[in-house]
Amino acid sequence: MIRHARSSHALPPLAALIFSSRWLQLPLYLGLIVAQAVYVLLFLKELWHLVTHASSFGELEIMLIVLGLIDVVMISNLLVMVIVGGYETFVSRLRLEGHPDSPEWLSHVNASVLKVKLAMAIIGISSIHLLRTFIEAGNIGAPDSRFTETGVMWQTIIHVTFILSAIGIAYVDKLLASASKDH
């Protein structure tokens, strides 16, 4: 049996306290698991709404509900990345090596990889919201419209900002990776 090497000396008290403080994040990750359960309930509620009213909905209404379902799934995927990747990176190893269901990306996750993956997930979620807005944009000016021209413009600007931010994060990550290879 292979044992992990353990340090033969204890950490000084201050270092032990600082290192142990990472466990204060545990309630945060547990809270995100509860939030994910809420998203599962939201998904099931919206799916039930779609199934029970499918015959009375038009194509546009069905498309908007399906986009809402996709949005919930993408947010749930984002939560999984934050929960699993964040816990693994910042709190403690999950020791999932060899587990058949271990996410492929987890084997090489670090804070930098996690930032890029999160940025891409946020862009995906923003894309779904923007698509829903564009689909409903035909109602702009109608009394029951949920959007204004200014609102659509700002949502588009924010989406482009997310894209530019992700490109910036990826570029800086590439520069850092290339600099570490040179050293």
C-alpha positions in Angstrom: 0.0 0.0 0.0 1.3 3.4 -0.9 1.0 6.1 1.8 1.1 9.8 1.3 4.2 11.4 2.6 3.4 13.4 5.8 5.5 16.1 7.2 7.5 14.9 10.2 7.1 18.3 11.9 4.0 20.2 13.0 3.2 23.6 11.6 3.8 26.6 13.8 0.6 27.7 15.5 0.0 30.8 13.3 0.7 28.9 10.1 -1.6 26.1 11.2 -4.4 28.6 12.0 -3.9 30.3 8.6 -3.8 27.0 6.7 -6.9 25.7 8.6 -8.9 28.8 7.8 -9.5 27.4 4.3 -12.2 25.2 6.0 -14.2 28.3 6.6 -15.2 28.0 2.9 -17.0 24.7 3.5 -20.3 26.3 4.5 -20.1 28.4 1.3 -19.8 25.3 -0.8 -22.6 23.5 1.1 -24.7 26.6 0.5 -24.1 26.4 -3.2 -25.2 22.7 -3.1 -28.5 24.0 -1.5 -28.7 26.6 -4.3 -28.3 23.9 -6.9 -31.1 21.9 -5.3 -33.3 25.0 -5.7 -32.4 25.2 -9.4 -33.4 21.6 -9.8 -36.8 22.4 -8.3 -37.0 25.4 -10.7 -36.1 23.2 -13.6 -38.8 20.6 -12.7 -41.4 23.4 -12.2 -40.7 24.9 -15.6 -40.6 21.5 -17.3 -43.9 20.6 -15.7 -45.3 23.9 -16.9 -44.1 23.2 -20.4 -45.5 19.6 -20.5 -48.9 20.5 -19.1 -49.4 23.5 -21.4 -47.6 22.2 -24.5 -50.8 22.0 -26.5 -51.9 25.6 -25.7 -48.5 27.2 -26.3 -47.3 28.6 -29.6 -43.8 27.9 -31.0 -42.4 31.1 -29.5 -43.6 30.4 -26.0 -42.2 26.8 -26.2 -38.9 28.2 -27.4 -38.7 30.7 -24.6 -39.4 28.0 -22.0 -36.9 25.7 -23.5 -34.3 28.5 -23.5 -35.2 29.0 -19.8 -34.6 25.3 -19.1 -31.2 25.5 -20.9 -30.4 28.5 -18.8 -31.1 26.6 -15.6 -28.9 23.7 -16.8 -26.0 26.0 -17.6 -26.3 27.8 -14.3 -26.3 24.4 -12.6 -23.2 23.4 -14.6 -21.6 26.6 -13.4 -22.5 25.7 -9.8 -20.9 22.3 -10.2 -17.7 23.8 -11.6 -17.5 26.3 -8.7 -18.4 23.7 -6.0 -16.2 20.8 -7.2 -13.4 22.9 -8.7 -13.3 25.5 -5.9 -13.4 22.9 -3.1 -10.7 20.9 -4.8 -8.5 24.0 -5.5 -9.0 26.0 -2.3 -10.2 23.6 0.5 -9.1 20.0 0.2 -8.5 17.3 -2.4 -11.5 15.1 -3.3 -9.3 12.2 -4.2 -11.4 11.2 -7.2 -8.5 9.8 -9.2 -9.7 6.7 -11.1 -13.3 7.3 -10.3 -15.3 6.6 -13.5 -17.5 9.8 -13.0 -14.6 12.2 -12.2 -14.9 15.2 -14.5 -12.1 15.3 -17.1 -11.2 18.9 -16.3 -10.8 18.2 -12.6 -7.4 16.5 -13.1 -5.8 19.7 -14.3 -7.9 22.3 -12.4 -6.3 25.2 -10.7 -7.4 28.8 -10.0 -6.4 30.0 -13.5 -8.2 27.1 -15.3 -11.2 27.6 -13.1 -11.4 31.3 -13.9 -11.4 30.6 -17.7 -14.0 27.9 -17.3 -16.2 30.2 -15.2 -15.8 33.0 -17.7 -16.9 30.7 -20.6 -19.9 29.5 -18.6 -20.9 33.1 -17.8 -20.7 33.9 -21.5 -22.9 30.9 -22.3 -25.5 31.9 -19.7 -25.4 35.5 -21.0 -25.8 34.2 -24.5 -29.0 32.4 -23.6 -30.4 35.5 -21.8 -29.5 37.7 -24.8 -31.1 35.2 -27.3 -34.3 35.3 -25.2 -34.2 39.1 -25.2 -33.7 39.1 -29.0 -36.6 36.7 -29.5 -38.9 39.0 -27.4 -37.5 42.2 -28.9 -40.3 42.2 -31.5 -42.6 43.3 -28.7 -40.6 46.5 -27.8 -43.0 49.4 -27.6 -46.0 47.2 -26.8 -47.7 48.0 -23.5 -46.8 44.5 -22.0 -43.2 44.5 -23.3 -40.6 43.3 -20.8 -37.8 45.1 -22.6 -37.0 48.6 -23.9 -34.5 49.5 -26.6 -32.2 50.9 -24.0 -32.5 47.6 -22.0 -31.6 45.5 -25.0 -28.7 47.8 -25.8 -27.3 47.5 -22.3 -27.8 43.8 -22.2 -25.8 43.5 -25.5 -23.0 45.8 -24.1 -22.8 43.7 -20.9 -22.6 40.5 -23.0 -19.8 42.0 -25.1 -18.0 43.0 -21.9 -18.2 39.4 -20.7 -16.7 38.2 -23.9 -13.9 40.8 -23.8 -13.2 39.9 -20.1 -13.0 36.2 -20.9 -10.6 36.9 -23.8 -8.5 39.0 -21.4 -8.5 36.3 -18.8 -7.5 33.7 -21.3 -4.8 35.9 -22.8 -3.3 36.7 -19.3 -3.5 33.0 -18.5 -1.6 32.2 -21.7 1.0 34.8 -21.0 1.5 33.5 -17.4 1.7 29.9 -18.7 4.3 30.9 -21.3 6.3 32.8 -18.8 6.4 29.9 -16.4 7.6 27.6 -19.2 10.4 30.0 -19.9 11.5 29.9 -16.2 
